[in-house]
C-alpha cells in the first residue's frame, strides 16, 4: 500500500529528504530558552509522537511526568546544582574553567519540564526481547524522546536534556513508583537562537568525529 508523497518503493521525495536532514541538523540540545509560554495544543501534538516510537515487545514502557509545581521544580533545580558542583570538582585547571562557563541546564527559564521514566517492571509486551537485554525497555524510551524532540523542533520549539542529576533523588522528589527508572529530564521552550553546531563544540569542549567510525568484522 502506498501513501501520498511516497512512491511504490516506499521512498520519499528528494525535497522531503533534504528537509528531514535539515530538521535533524537543527535539532540541537537547547540550553538557552526564551520564557514565552508553550502552546498546549502544540505540546500535545508533539507528545503524540511518543506513541509512534518503537518499543521492545510492544511494551511501551515510557511513563511521563510533567514537572509543574514550584516545589517539584525547586527540588529538580537543587538536584542539578548539587550534581553540577560535584562534577565541576572532578575536573582540574583548564578543563574545569571550560566546564564552569558552560550552560548545562535551561531549568531556570524553560516553561515546560518533563521527566521521562521507564517502567522496568511492566508486564506489557510479556518480556519479549527484554529477557536477555532488559535495558531494551530503556532504549525504547530513548527512541520515544527522540521522536518527541524532532516533533518539537518541527514546531519551532527546542528541548534540552539534563543529565547532570541524581536519578534516585529525582525519583524520591517526584514520588514515582518503585520499578520506574529515570531516563530523561527535559526542558522545553522556544530557543533563543538556532544553530546547526552543538553548543559544546562551539565552546571548545569537544569536537565531532571527522568521519563516522564504522568498523567491519
ZADO-1210 file (C-alpha; in nm, 4 decimals, padded with zeros to 6 digits):
<atoms>
<atom x="00.0000" y="00.0000" z="00.0000" code="UNK" pos="1"/>
<atom x="00.1384" y="00.3389" z="-00.0976" code="UNK" pos="2"/>
<atom x="00.0778" y="00.6668" z="00.0810" code="UNK" pos="3"/>
<atom x="00.0571" y="01.0173" z="-00.0667" code="UNK" pos="4"/>
<atom x="00.4080" y="01.1531" z="-00.1186" code="UNK" pos="5"/>
<atom x="00.5689" y="00.8079" z="-00.1145" code="UNK" pos="6"/>
<atom x="00.6479" y="00.6126" z="-00.4283" code="UNK" pos="7"/>
<atom x="00.5820" y="00.2431" z="-00.4866" code="UNK" pos="8"/>
<atom x="00.9185" y="00.1510" z="-00.3360" code="UNK" pos="9"/>
<atom x="00.8349" y="00.3431" z="-00.0182" code="UNK" pos="10"/>
<atom x="01.0798" y="00.6262" z="-00.0955" code="UNK" pos="11"/>
<atom x="01.0056" y="00.9863" z="-00.0032" code="UNK" pos="12"/>
<atom x="01.0774" y="01.2685" z="-00.2499" code="UNK" pos="13"/>
<atom x="01.4232" y="01.4251" z="-00.2531" code="UNK" pos="14"/>
<atom x="01.2833" y="01.7569" z="-00.1249" code="UNK" pos="15"/>
<atom x="01.1365" y="01.5804" z="00.1783" code="UNK" pos="16"/>
<atom x="01.4649" y="01.4018" z="00.2483" code="UNK" pos="17"/>
<atom x="01.6500" y="01.7334" z="00.2353" code="UNK" pos="18"/>
<atom x="01.4069" y="01.8867" z="00.4836" code="UNK" pos="19"/>
<atom x="01.4389" y="01.5848" z="00.7119" code="UNK" pos="20"/>
<atom x="01.8172" y="01.6239" z="00.7034" code="UNK" pos="21"/>
<atom x="01.7795" y="01.9917" z="00.7950" code="UNK" pos="22"/>
<atom x="01.5429" y="01.9042" z="01.0811" code="UNK" pos="23"/>
<atom x="01.7974" y="01.6617" z="01.2257" code="UNK" pos="24"/>
<atom x="02.0801" y="01.9137" z="01.1868" code="UNK" pos="25"/>
<atom x="01.8814" y="02.1855" z="01.3666" code="UNK" pos="26"/>
<atom x="01.7550" y="01.9549" z="01.6420" code="UNK" pos="27"/>
<atom x="02.0231" y="02.0649" z="01.8861" code="UNK" pos="28"/>
<atom x="02.0270" y="02.0225" z="02.2630" code="UNK" pos="29"/>
<atom x="01.8931" y="02.3610" z="02.3770" code="UNK" pos="30"/>
<atom x="02.0109" y="02.5298" z="02.6977" code="UNK" pos="31"/>
<atom x="01.9041" y="02.8878" z="02.6315" code="UNK" pos="32"/>
<atom x="01.5298" y="02.9452" z="02.6220" code="UNK" pos="33"/>
<atom x="01.3008" y="03.2398" z="02.5880" code="UNK" pos="34"/>
<atom x="01.0402" y="03.2493" z="02.8621" code="UNK" pos="35"/>
<atom x="00.7433" y="03.2650" z="02.6202" code="UNK" pos="36"/>
<atom x="00.4757" y="03.0098" z="02.7126" code="UNK" pos="37"/>
<atom x="00.4414" y="02.6955" z="02.5040" code="UNK" pos="38"/>
<atom x="00.1084" y="02.6461" z="02.3316" code="UNK" pos="39"/>
<atom x="-00.0625" y="02.3473" z="02.4948" code="UNK" pos="40"/>
<atom x="-00.2092" y="02.2260" z="02.1668" code="UNK" pos="41"/>
<atom x="00.1373" y="02.2200" z="02.0104" code="UNK" pos="42"/>
<atom x="00.2850" y="02.0379" z="02.3101" code="UNK" pos="43"/>
<atom x="00.0059" y="01.7804" z="02.2994" code="UNK" pos="44"/>
<atom x="00.0622" y="01.7287" z="01.9274" code="UNK" pos="45"/>
<atom x="00.4338" y="01.6718" z="01.9849" code="UNK" pos="46"/>
<atom x="00.3781" y="01.4345" z="02.2747" code="UNK" pos="47"/>
<atom x="00.1576" y="01.2267" z="02.0471" code="UNK" pos="48"/>
<atom x="00.4767" y="01.1340" z="01.8581" code="UNK" pos="49"/>
<atom x="00.5797" y="00.9264" z="02.1606" code="UNK" pos="50"/>
<atom x="00.3126" y="00.6708" z="02.0748" code="UNK" pos="51"/>
<atom x="00.4734" y="00.6278" z="01.7309" code="UNK" pos="52"/>
<atom x="00.8063" y="00.5167" z="01.8779" code="UNK" pos="53"/>
<atom x="00.9211" y="00.1558" z="01.8500" code="UNK" pos="54"/>
<atom x="00.9355" y="-00.0372" z="02.1770" code="UNK" pos="55"/>
<atom x="01.0759" y="-00.3770" z="02.2595" code="UNK" pos="56"/>
<atom x="00.7977" y="-00.6358" z="02.2576" code="UNK" pos="57"/>
<atom x="00.5487" y="-00.3520" z="02.2068" code="UNK" pos="58"/>
<atom x="00.5905" y="-00.2886" z="02.5779" code="UNK" pos="59"/>
<atom x="00.5554" y="00.0917" z="02.5521" code="UNK" pos="60"/>
<atom x="00.7425" y="00.1312" z="02.8829" code="UNK" pos="61"/>
<atom x="00.7558" y="00.5124" z="02.8809" code="UNK" pos="62"/>
<atom x="00.5993" y="00.6959" z="03.1731" code="UNK" pos="63"/>
<atom x="00.5729" y="01.0738" z="03.1504" code="UNK" pos="64"/>
<atom x="00.5591" y="01.3242" z="03.4366" code="UNK" pos="65"/>
<atom x="00.5114" y="01.6973" z="03.3804" code="UNK" pos="66"/>
<atom x="00.7030" y="01.8837" z="03.6475" code="UNK" pos="67"/>
<atom x="00.4982" y="02.1954" z="03.7182" code="UNK" pos="68"/>
<atom x="00.4722" y="02.2716" z="04.0891" code="UNK" pos="69"/>
<atom x="00.7148" y="02.5199" z="04.2427" code="UNK" pos="70"/>
<atom x="00.8169" y="02.2564" z="04.4961" code="UNK" pos="71"/>
<atom x="00.8988" y="01.9924" z="04.2356" code="UNK" pos="72"/>
<atom x="01.0851" y="02.2364" z="04.0128" code="UNK" pos="73"/>
<atom x="01.2857" y="02.3742" z="04.3031" code="UNK" pos="74"/>
<atom x="01.3844" y="02.0220" z="04.4043" code="UNK" pos="75"/>
<atom x="01.4873" y="01.9376" z="04.0466" code="UNK" pos="76"/>
<atom x="01.6952" y="02.2559" z="04.0200" code="UNK" pos="77"/>
<atom x="01.8647" y="02.1879" z="04.3532" code="UNK" pos="78"/>
<atom x="01.9352" y="01.8346" z="04.2348" code="UNK" pos="79"/>
<atom x="02.1042" y="01.9669" z="03.9214" code="UNK" pos="80"/>
<atom x="02.3054" y="02.2341" z="04.1026" code="UNK" pos="81"/>
<atom x="02.4347" y="01.9845" z="04.3595" code="UNK" pos="82"/>
<atom x="02.5347" y="01.7343" z="04.0896" code="UNK" pos="83"/>
<atom x="02.6851" y="02.0095" z="03.8763" code="UNK" pos="84"/>
<atom x="02.9045" y="02.1341" z="04.1613" code="UNK" pos="85"/>
<atom x="03.0271" y="01.7795" z="04.2230" code="UNK" pos="86"/>
<atom x="03.1029" y="01.7322" z="03.8534" code="UNK" pos="87"/>
<atom x="03.2977" y="02.0586" z="03.8408" code="UNK" pos="88"/>
<atom x="03.5100" y="01.9449" z="04.1338" code="UNK" pos="89"/>
<atom x="03.6159" y="01.6368" z="03.9371" code="UNK" pos="90"/>
<atom x="03.7843" y="01.8471" z="03.6671" code="UNK" pos="91"/>
<atom x="04.1099" y="02.0335" z="03.7011" code="UNK" pos="92"/>
<atom x="04.2668" y="02.3544" z="03.5729" code="UNK" pos="93"/>
<atom x="04.1784" y="02.4411" z="03.2116" code="UNK" pos="94"/>
<atom x="03.9085" y="02.1754" z="03.1763" code="UNK" pos="95"/>
<atom x="03.7444" y="02.2979" z="03.4985" code="UNK" pos="96"/>
<atom x="03.7484" y="02.6557" z="03.3698" code="UNK" pos="97"/>
<atom x="03.5830" y="02.5471" z="03.0458" code="UNK" pos="98"/>
<atom x="03.3257" y="02.3405" z="03.2336" code="UNK" pos="99"/>
<atom x="03.2423" y="02.6318" z="03.4640" code="UNK" pos="100"/>
<atom x="03.1462" y="02.8581" z="03.1752" code="UNK" pos="101"/>
<atom x="02.9205" y="02.6026" z="03.0088" code="UNK" pos="102"/>
<atom x="02.5461" y="02.6500" z="03.0407" code="UNK" pos="103"/>
<atom x="02.4341" y="02.2954" z="03.1100" code="UNK" pos="104"/>
<atom x="02.0724" y="02.3468" z="03.2042" code="UNK" pos="105"/>
<atom x="01.7798" y="02.5634" z="03.0985" code="UNK" pos="106"/>
<atom x="01.5832" y="02.4753" z="03.4112" code="UNK" pos="107"/>
<atom x="01.5509" y="02.8341" z="03.5324" code="UNK" pos="108"/>
<atom x="01.3917" y="02.9570" z="03.2089" code="UNK" pos="109"/>
<atom x="01.2211" y="02.6692" z="03.0283" code="UNK" pos="110"/>
<atom x="00.8424" y="02.6972" z="03.0651" code="UNK" pos="111"/>
<atom x="00.7874" y="02.3207" z="03.0304" code="UNK" pos="112"/>
<atom x="00.9793" y="02.0493" z="03.2125" code="UNK" pos="113"/>
<atom x="00.9108" y="01.6785" z="03.1760" code="UNK" pos="114"/>
<atom x="01.0607" y="01.3676" z="03.3338" code="UNK" pos="115"/>
<atom x="01.0581" y="01.0566" z="03.1164" code="UNK" pos="116"/>
<atom x="01.0672" y="00.7322" z="03.3101" code="UNK" pos="117"/>
<atom x="01.0887" y="00.3679" z="03.2113" code="UNK" pos="118"/>
<atom x="00.8643" y="00.1157" z="03.3797" code="UNK" pos="119"/>
<atom x="01.1187" y="-00.1625" z="03.4161" code="UNK" pos="120"/>
<atom x="00.8564" y="-00.3946" z="03.5626" code="UNK" pos="121"/>
<atom x="00.5816" y="-00.3509" z="03.3061" code="UNK" pos="122"/>
<atom x="00.4011" y="-00.6678" z="03.2069" code="UNK" pos="123"/>
<atom x="00.3057" y="-00.5179" z="02.8721" code="UNK" pos="124"/>
<atom x="00.4958" y="-00.6948" z="02.5957" code="UNK" pos="125"/>
<atom x="00.5239" y="-01.0118" z="02.8073" code="UNK" pos="126"/>
<atom x="00.9006" y="-00.9695" z="02.8300" code="UNK" pos="127"/>
<atom x="00.9557" y="-01.0238" z="02.4578" code="UNK" pos="128"/>
<atom x="01.3062" y="-00.9067" z="02.3664" code="UNK" pos="129"/>
<atom x="01.3756" y="-00.7876" z="02.7204" code="UNK" pos="130"/>
<atom x="01.4566" y="-01.1149" z="02.8925" code="UNK" pos="131"/>
<atom x="01.8140" y="-01.1262" z="02.7661" code="UNK" pos="132"/>
<atom x="01.8511" y="-00.7472" z="02.7320" code="UNK" pos="133"/>
<atom x="01.6241" y="-00.5761" z="02.9877" code="UNK" pos="134"/>
<atom x="01.7890" y="-00.2442" z="02.9057" code="UNK" pos="135"/>
<atom x="01.5979" y="-00.2522" z="02.5765" code="UNK" pos="136"/>
<atom x="01.2983" y="-00.1071" z="02.7605" code="UNK" pos="137"/>
<atom x="01.5031" y="00.1999" z="02.8488" code="UNK" pos="138"/>
<atom x="01.6344" y="00.2238" z="02.4941" code="UNK" pos="139"/>
<atom x="01.2710" y="00.2229" z="02.3827" code="UNK" pos="140"/>
<atom x="01.2088" y="00.5293" z="02.5991" code="UNK" pos="141"/>
<atom x="01.5099" y="00.6987" z="02.4374" code="UNK" pos="142"/>
<atom x="01.3610" y="00.6439" z="02.0919" code="UNK" pos="143"/>
<atom x="01.0324" y="00.7924" z="02.2148" code="UNK" pos="144"/>
<atom x="01.2138" y="01.1014" z="02.3452" code="UNK" pos="145"/>
<atom x="01.3946" y="01.1328" z="02.0115" code="UNK" pos="146"/>
<atom x="01.0698" y="01.1388" z="01.8131" code="UNK" pos="147"/>
<atom x="00.9253" y="01.3901" z="02.0601" code="UNK" pos="148"/>
<atom x="01.2416" y="01.6003" z="02.0204" code="UNK" pos="149"/>
<atom x="01.2176" y="01.6105" z="01.6420" code="UNK" pos="150"/>
<atom x="00.8472" y="01.6929" z="01.6582" code="UNK" pos="151"/>
<atom x="00.9207" y="01.9858" z="01.8894" code="UNK" pos="152"/>
<atom x="01.1899" y="02.1185" z="01.6555" code="UNK" pos="153"/>
<atom x="00.9487" y="02.0989" z="01.3613" code="UNK" pos="154"/>
<atom x="00.7098" y="02.3187" z="01.5616" code="UNK" pos="155"/>
<atom x="00.9793" y="02.5771" z="01.6378" code="UNK" pos="156"/>
<atom x="01.0441" y="02.4530" z="01.9908" code="UNK" pos="157"/>
<atom x="01.3616" y="02.3266" z="02.1500" code="UNK" pos="158"/>
<atom x="01.4471" y="02.0562" z="02.4021" code="UNK" pos="159"/>
<atom x="01.7335" y="02.0416" z="02.6487" code="UNK" pos="160"/>
<atom x="01.8195" y="01.7065" z="02.8055" code="UNK" pos="161"/>
<atom x="01.9514" y="01.7491" z="03.1619" code="UNK" pos="162"/>
<atom x="02.1751" y="01.4553" z="03.2508" code="UNK" pos="163"/>
<atom x="02.3673" y="01.6076" z="03.5430" code="UNK" pos="164"/>
<atom x="02.1279" y="01.4806" z="03.8077" code="UNK" pos="165"/>
<atom x="02.0967" y="01.2247" z="04.0834" code="UNK" pos="166"/>
<atom x="01.8245" y="00.9992" z="03.9368" code="UNK" pos="167"/>
<atom x="01.7414" y="00.8303" z="04.2652" code="UNK" pos="168"/>
<atom x="01.6909" y="01.1648" z="04.4389" code="UNK" pos="169"/>
<atom x="01.4748" y="01.2791" z="04.1480" code="UNK" pos="170"/>
<atom x="01.2579" y="00.9698" z="04.1843" code="UNK" pos="171"/>
<atom x="01.2139" y="01.0368" z="04.5553" code="UNK" pos="172"/>
<atom x="01.1266" y="01.4014" z="04.4961" code="UNK" pos="173"/>
<atom x="00.8711" y="01.3119" z="04.2279" code="UNK" pos="174"/>
<atom x="00.7407" y="01.0192" z="04.4337" code="UNK" pos="175"/>
<atom x="00.7399" y="00.7761" z="04.1419" code="UNK" pos="176"/>
<atom x="00.6560" y="00.4059" z="04.1812" code="UNK" pos="177"/>
<atom x="00.9295" y="00.1571" z="04.2549" code="UNK" pos="178"/>
<atom x="01.0371" y="-00.0117" z="03.9361" code="UNK" pos="179"/>
<atom x="01.0454" y="00.3143" z="03.7415" code="UNK" pos="180"/>
<atom x="01.3876" y="00.4436" z="03.6343" code="UNK" pos="181"/>
<atom x="01.4647" y="00.7947" z="03.5158" code="UNK" pos="182"/>
<atom x="01.5697" y="00.8055" z="03.1501" code="UNK" pos="183"/>
<atom x="01.5487" y="01.1744" z="03.0699" code="UNK" pos="184"/>
<atom x="01.4685" y="01.5026" z="03.2423" code="UNK" pos="185"/>
<atom x="01.3990" y="01.7510" z="02.9635" code="UNK" pos="186"/>
<atom x="01.3391" y="02.1249" z="02.9418" code="UNK" pos="187"/>
<atom x="01.1189" y="02.2576" z="02.6609" code="UNK" pos="188"/>
<atom x="01.0568" y="02.6032" z="02.5219" code="UNK" pos="189"/>
<atom x="01.1352" y="02.8487" z="02.2445" code="UNK" pos="190"/>
<atom x="01.5128" y="02.8552" z="02.1837" code="UNK" pos="191"/>
<atom x="01.6899" y="03.1892" z="02.1906" code="UNK" pos="192"/>
<atom x="01.8590" y="03.1077" z="01.8601" code="UNK" pos="193"/>
<atom x="01.9035" y="02.8333" z="01.6026" code="UNK" pos="194"/>
<atom x="02.2283" y="02.6604" z="01.5158" code="UNK" pos="195"/>
<atom x="02.3414" y="02.3512" z="01.3316" code="UNK" pos="196"/>
<atom x="02.6507" y="02.3243" z="01.5529" code="UNK" pos="197"/>
<atom x="02.6393" y="02.1730" z="01.9037" code="UNK" pos="198"/>
<atom x="02.6948" y="02.4327" z="02.1738" code="UNK" pos="199"/>
<atom x="02.9612" y="02.2145" z="02.3363" code="UNK" pos="200"/>
<atom x="03.1526" y="02.2239" z="02.0099" code="UNK" pos="201"/>
<atom x="03.1116" y="02.5998" z="01.9899" code="UNK" pos="202"/>
<atom x="03.2507" y="02.6315" z="02.3434" code="UNK" pos="203"/>
<atom x="03.5513" y="02.4133" z="02.2675" code="UNK" pos="204"/>
<atom x="03.4518" y="02.1278" z="02.4983" code="UNK" pos="205"/>
<atom x="03.4681" y="01.8577" z="02.2309" code="UNK" pos="206"/>
<atom x="03.4706" y="01.8091" z="01.8546" code="UNK" pos="207"/>
<atom x="03.2579" y="01.5809" z="01.6421" code="UNK" pos="208"/>
<atom x="03.4197" y="01.2859" z="01.4644" code="UNK" pos="209"/>
<atom x="03.5526" y="01.3919" z="01.1248" code="UNK" pos="210"/>
<atom x="03.4075" y="01.0694" z="00.9807" code="UNK" pos="211"/>
<atom x="03.1572" y="00.8188" z="01.1088" code="UNK" pos="212"/>
<atom x="03.3545" y="00.5452" z="01.2930" code="UNK" pos="213"/>
<atom x="03.2222" y="00.2303" z="01.1287" code="UNK" pos="214"/>
<atom x="03.4210" y="-00.0913" z="01.1629" code="UNK" pos="215"/>
<atom x="03.3953" y="-00.4196" z="00.9788" code="UNK" pos="216"/>
<atom x="03.4354" y="-00.7584" z="01.1392" code="UNK" pos="217"/>
</atoms>
